[in-house]
């Protein structure tokens, strides 16, 4: 029998993929405690993941970079901002907090604002302010979403009926996507998404997650030979626009570059219209998975067993370099920087092409 709580606060301030990984946990909480109020603390770029999620009552924004910026300018202003945030949460009188941050600062903050039951991860002894914890040295051998689900075992929730990621589309958003395609004469086309970037969570080190844009271009050109009705939509952030420009420049009228021009929800609505997404590992991959869009993804330093498509399905193919002992080198939330990128350079575009053709046919 699961313990019952009336007001629950979940904290996950990581990127799009990580927040999507926590949606099975949210669903399981609501199924076991349907009367509970559930609020979620996340950053701005993840907020729209929950805008149509009936299991979440309120999303609360927390931008670590904003707090750090204020701290550098004025410690007094920082304290005022922190106290205001603390008062906002304290008045809700949460009786359970689920801290997925992996650090000690959030759980200390949750303790100071009076939340008596605090559960989460004890990573490198950082869970000392939690009342119950899952001891981990990192995420290994199983998917990150499974680790998140391990946390709610601490409140006796063991049976998980549905493990799919959740990002619900409204009819109005689906209508927008249909109208967008109609305006551009793309009705009836086989839409294939391309996401050659690595997302924002790795910052300047995103290059270590990127298969070369010319490889994506070659796969796209060969796919066009198999079916002339294929049209490509390039997705990504504004910072990744140049990557997609090089691809669209080669594909010409067969492609469009939408990097930096769409909201998260509009991006997701168009991904839902795609038959396939070709991508590196990152948030866009998991947005596509949440819409049941087929994917072929490239994994370099990151372990596809931990951060790949979930749950495992024939609709999703994660491709990695074979017989390379140094990968995955992203372990225990740390990345070993290297100079040769063998884990990406050894991935043959023919292997990716074959996987794309197979997934499209399926």
N, C-alpha and C positions, 0 to 999 in steps of 0.2 A: 504494500500500500504506500503510494507516494505521500510525502509530507505535503500539507496544504498551506498555501500562502495566499494572502489577499492582494498584496501589491509587490510586484517584482520589477527590479531594475537590471537590465542586461547592459554590459559595457563592452563594446568592441570598436576601437578607434582605428583599426587597420583599413586596408584597401577594399576594393569592390569584391574581389574573390573571397577574402576572409569573411566579409560580412555575409555574403551569400552562403558560405559554409555554415554559418550559424542559423540559417533559416530552418533547417530540420529540427534544431534544438527548440526554436520558438514554437514550431508547430506541436512538438511533443509536450511542451509545457502547457499549451492551451488545451490539448486533448486531455491531459491529466488534471488540469485545474481550470475548467471552462469559465468559472466565475472570477478568476483572478484578473487584475489589471496588470498589463505588461507594457513597460516603457523601455525604450532602447536608446542608448547613447552612442552616437556615431559621428563621423565627420561629414562635411557638406556634400562631398561628391558621392556619398553612399546613401544620403537621406532618401532619395527617390525610390530606393529598393523597397521601402516600407510604405510608400504613399498609398498603395491600394491593398495593403496586407491587413485583413480584418483581425488578425491575432495581435497586432501591435496597436495600443491605444494612443501612444504619443512617442515621437522621436525628439531627442534632445541633442542639440549640436554641441560638439566639443572639438575645437581645433587646437591641437597641441602647438602648432607653429604660431598661432595667434597669441597664446599665452607666453610662449618663449620670446616673441617679439616685444610684447609689453614689458616683460621682465627685464630685457636689455635696456629699454628706454627708461623705466622707472619701477623700482621695487615697490613703491607705495601704490602706484596704479595697478601693478600686478596683484597685490594683496586685495585691493578693492574689487578687482575683477573676480578673483578666486572666491572671496567671501560672498559676493553676489551669486555666483554659481552654486556655492554650498547652500545658501539660503533657499535657492530655487528648488534644489533637490530635497533638502531637509523637510520642507513643509509638506512634501508628499508622503512622508512617513512610511517608506518602503520597509517591508519585513524580510525581504530576501534580495540580495544582490548577487549577480553572476558576473564575475570579472574575468574576461577573456584576454586581458591586456598583457599578461606574462610578466608584468613588473610589480613592484611593491608600492609605487606611489598611488595608483588608483585605489588599491585595497586599503591603504592607510587613510586616504581621503574618505572612502565609504565608511570606514570605522568612525572617523571623526564627526561625520554628519549623523551618526546614530543608527546605522543599519546593523542590526544584531547578527543576522545570519549572512555570512559572506563566503561564497564558494568560488573556486577557480583553480588555476594551475600553480604548482610550486616548482618553478623553473629556476635553477641555480639559487635555491633557498630564498627566492623573492616572494614566496607566498606566506611570509610570517605574520601578516595581518589578516589572513583568511581564517575563518573558523573551521572550515573543512576544505581539503585540497587534494588534487590529483598530482602525485609526484611524477615529474617528467624530466628527461635530459634534453628533450627536443621532440619533434614529430618525425617518427621513423616507421617504415614498413606498412603503415596503414594511413588512410586518408585523414587530413586535418579535420574534416567534418566528423569523423568517428571520435577523434580526441575531444571535440566540443561536446559530443553526446556523452562521452565518459563523465563529464563534469556533472550532469544532472543525475547520474547514478548516485551521487552523494546525497541526493534528496529522494532516493528510492524510485527513480523513474528508469526502468530497465527495458520495457517493451516499446520499441519504436516501430510504428506501423508504416510510416512513409518517410523515406530519406531523401526525396528529391529536393533540389533547390527551389525556392519559390520567389518569383517576382511577377506579380499579377498584372496583366495588361487590361486596361479598360477598353470598352468598345470605341470610345472616342479616339483613343490613341491608335487603335487598329485602323480606324477609318482614316486617320491622318496619314498613316503609312500607305494605305491603298491610294489615297489622293496624291501623295507624293510621287508614287510610281506611275500613276495615270498621267500626271502632268508631264512627265518625262518620256512618255511613250514606252514604258517598260512592262506594261501588262502582257502576260503571256511569255515573258522571258524567264529563263532559268537563272535565278539570281545566286551568285556566289560571292560571299564576303571575303575580303582579305584584310588581315590585321597584322602588318609586319613590325609593329612596335613591341614594346615590352611593358607598357603601362607606367604609372607614376611612382609606384611603391619602391622601386629600386633607384629612382633618381638618376644621377649621372652614370650609375652602373647598369642601367637598363640595356646598354649595348651588349652585355654578356648574355642576354636572353634572346638576342635577335639573330635569327637566320637571315642571311644576306637578302636584301630586296630583289636582287637579280634572280635569285632562286625562286622566289614567289612569282616573278615575272615569267620565268620559263615554264613553270607549272601552269600558269594561267594561259599562256600562249598555246601550250599543248592541249589543254582542255578545250579551247576554242576549236581546235581541229576535230575533236571528237563530236562536238555539238555546237553549231554556229548560232544557236539561240541563247547561249550563255552570255550573261552580262555581269560585270564585276563591280562591286561597291567596296571602296576602301574605307576602313574605319580606323579611328585612332584619335589621339589628342592633338591639339594645335602644335605641340612640340614635335610631333611625329609626321607632320604634313609633308615635309621634304622627302621622307621615306616613300610615302604614297605617290608623290609627284613623279618620282622616277618610274614607278610601276605604271601609272596612268599614261605617262608620256610614251611608253612603249605600246600600250594596249589601245591608245587612241579613243575612238568612238565606242569601244567595247567596255569602257570603265568610267567611273566617276569617283572623285576624291572628296569625301565628306569629313575628313579629319578636322576636329576642332569646331565644327559647325552645328553639332547636334547635342541636345541634352541626353542624359542617361536614358530616360524613358523613350525618347525618339530613336535613339540608337538601338535600344532593345526591340522596339516595334519593328524596325527594319530588319534586324537580325532574325526576327520571327518569320519574316517573309522570305528569307534566304533558304535555299535548299542545302547549302553547305557553307561553313566558315573555315577558311584556311588561315592559320594564325600561329603565333608564338604563344607560350604559356603566359597567362595574365588574365586580368579582369574580363576582357571581351570574350575570351573562351568560355568563362563561366556564365556570362550573360546569355550567350548562345545556348549553352546547355540548359539553362533555366527555361528557355522557350522551346525545348525539344528540337532545336535545329542541329543537324548533323555537323560534326566537326572533324577536322584533321589538324592536329596541333603538333608543334615542334617543341621538344624539351631538350635543353642543353644542360646547364649546371643543376637544374632543379629536378627533384625526384617526382616522376609522373605518378607514382603510387601514392604520394602524399598530397600533391597539389594538382593532379590531373582531373579529367572529367569524372563526375561522380553522380550517382552510382555507375559502376562499370557497365558498358553497353556496346553492342556492335555498331551502334550509331556514331560512336566516338572512337577515333583512332589517335593515340598519342605515339609519336615517332621519336626515337632517340638513337644515338650512335651506338652501334653494337661493339661488344668486346673492348670497352674502354674502362679500365679499372679506376681511373681518377674521377669518374662521374657516378653518382651526383656529388658535386663538390659543395653544394649548398646544403649544409648539415647543421642541425641544432641552431637554426636561425642565423647562421653566419655563412658568408660566401668567401671562398678562397679565390682571390683574384689571380688569373693566369694571363699569359701573353699570347697564347696561340689559338684559343677558342676551338680546340680539336673536337669538342663535343658537338659543336654546331657545324664546323667545316666538313666533318665526316658524314653528315646526313646527305644522302644522294637525292637529287631532285626527282630522279626516276622512281625512287621508292615512295616519295610523297605523291607523285602523279598517280602511280598505281593505286595508292590508298584512296586518293580523291575520286578516281573513276569508280572504284569498288563501292565506296560509301554512297556516291551519287546513284549508282545503279540499284543499291539496296533499298 
